C-alpha cells in the first residue's frame, strides 16, 4: 500500500472516496512508531467491535459517526475527535456517510 506524497499540502477529505456499501481506507504514512490512515464509510457501514493494543485518535473530517467504546456510544460530527483507549473494545458506525483520519501511535 503506497503512502501519501511528502512535502506537499494534502487535502485529506479529497484523498479517499466513498464507495457504495463499503468502507474504504488509504494509508497516509506508516512507520514503526505508528501510522495515519484515512477512511471513508458509506452510510450504515462500520467496523465491528474489536480491540487494538495502542491508543488511536479518530478525527472526523465530514459526516456523522457513532463510536462505541466499552459499550458507551459517542456521536461525532465533522471537526470532532475521540481517543479510543488501548485494549478497550470499540466499534465504528456511519450514521451518515463520513470520513475520518485515524492516528495510531505504537508506544
C-alpha positions as CSV (number, residue, x, y, z in Angstrom):
1,X,0.0,0.0,0.0
2,X,1.6,3.3,-1.0
3,X,1.6,6.3,1.3
4,X,0.8,9.9,0.6
5,X,3.4,12.2,-1.1
6,X,5.6,14.0,1.4
7,X,6.4,17.7,1.5
8,X,3.1,18.6,-0.2
9,X,-0.1,20.1,1.0
10,X,-2.7,17.4,1.5
11,X,-6.4,17.9,1.2
12,X,-7.3,14.9,3.4
13,X,-11.1,14.7,2.7
14,X,-10.3,14.6,-1.1
15,X,-7.8,11.8,-0.7
16,X,-10.3,9.0,-0.1
17,X,-13.6,8.4,-1.9
18,X,-16.9,6.9,-0.8
19,X,-17.9,3.6,-2.3
20,X,-21.5,2.2,-2.1
21,X,-22.0,-0.2,0.8
22,X,-18.3,-0.1,1.7
23,X,-15.5,1.1,4.0
24,X,-12.5,2.5,2.1
25,X,-9.1,3.2,3.5
26,X,-6.0,4.9,2.4
27,X,-2.7,5.0,4.3
28,X,-1.2,8.4,4.7
29,X,2.0,7.5,6.4
30,X,3.4,4.4,8.2
31,X,6.4,4.0,10.5
32,X,7.5,1.7,13.3
33,X,6.2,4.3,15.8
34,X,2.7,4.4,14.3
35,X,0.5,5.1,11.3
36,X,-2.0,7.6,9.9
37,X,-4.9,6.3,7.8
38,X,-7.9,7.9,6.1
39,X,-11.3,6.1,6.0
40,X,-14.5,6.8,4.1
41,X,-17.6,5.0,5.4
42,X,-20.8,4.8,3.3
43,X,-24.0,5.3,5.3
44,X,-24.8,2.5,7.7
45,X,-21.4,0.8,7.2
46,X,-18.9,0.3,10.0
47,X,-16.2,-1.7,11.7
48,X,-17.4,-4.3,14.1
49,X,-16.2,-4.3,17.7
50,X,-12.5,-5.1,18.2
51,X,-9.6,-4.1,20.3
52,X,-6.2,-2.6,19.4
53,X,-3.0,-2.8,21.5
54,X,-2.5,1.0,21.2
55,X,-4.4,4.2,21.7
56,X,-6.0,5.5,18.5
57,X,-7.2,9.0,17.7
58,X,-10.3,9.4,15.5
59,X,-10.8,12.8,13.8
60,X,-14.0,13.2,11.8
61,X,-13.4,15.1,8.6
62,X,-17.0,15.1,7.3
63,X,-20.3,13.4,8.0
64,X,-21.6,11.7,11.2
65,X,-20.3,8.7,13.1
66,X,-21.1,6.7,16.2
67,X,-18.0,5.4,18.0
68,X,-18.7,2.9,20.7
69,X,-16.0,2.4,23.3
70,X,-16.5,-0.3,26.0
71,X,-20.3,-0.2,25.4
72,X,-20.5,3.6,25.6
73,X,-21.7,5.3,22.4
74,X,-20.3,8.7,21.3
75,X,-21.9,10.6,18.4
76,X,-19.3,12.6,16.4
77,X,-19.6,15.1,13.5
78,X,-17.1,16.9,11.4
79,X,-14.5,18.6,13.5
80,X,-14.9,16.2,16.5
81,X,-12.3,13.8,17.7
82,X,-12.1,11.0,20.3
83,X,-9.3,8.8,21.6
84,X,-10.1,5.1,21.6
85,X,-8.0,3.6,24.5
86,X,-5.7,0.7,24.0
87,X,-7.2,-2.7,24.8
88,X,-10.8,-1.5,25.2
89,X,-13.4,-2.8,22.7
90,X,-14.5,-0.3,20.2
91,X,-16.7,-0.1,17.1
92,X,-17.5,2.5,14.4
93,X,-20.7,3.1,12.6
94,X,-21.7,5.6,9.9
95,X,-24.9,7.3,11.0
96,X,-24.4,9.3,7.7
97,X,-21.5,8.9,5.2
98,X,-18.4,10.0,7.0
99,X,-14.7,10.4,6.5
100,X,-12.2,10.1,9.3
101,X,-8.5,10.3,10.0
102,X,-7.2,7.6,12.3
103,X,-3.8,8.1,14.0
104,X,-2.3,5.2,15.9
105,X,0.9,5.6,18.0
106,X,2.7,2.4,18.9
107,X,4.3,3.4,22.2
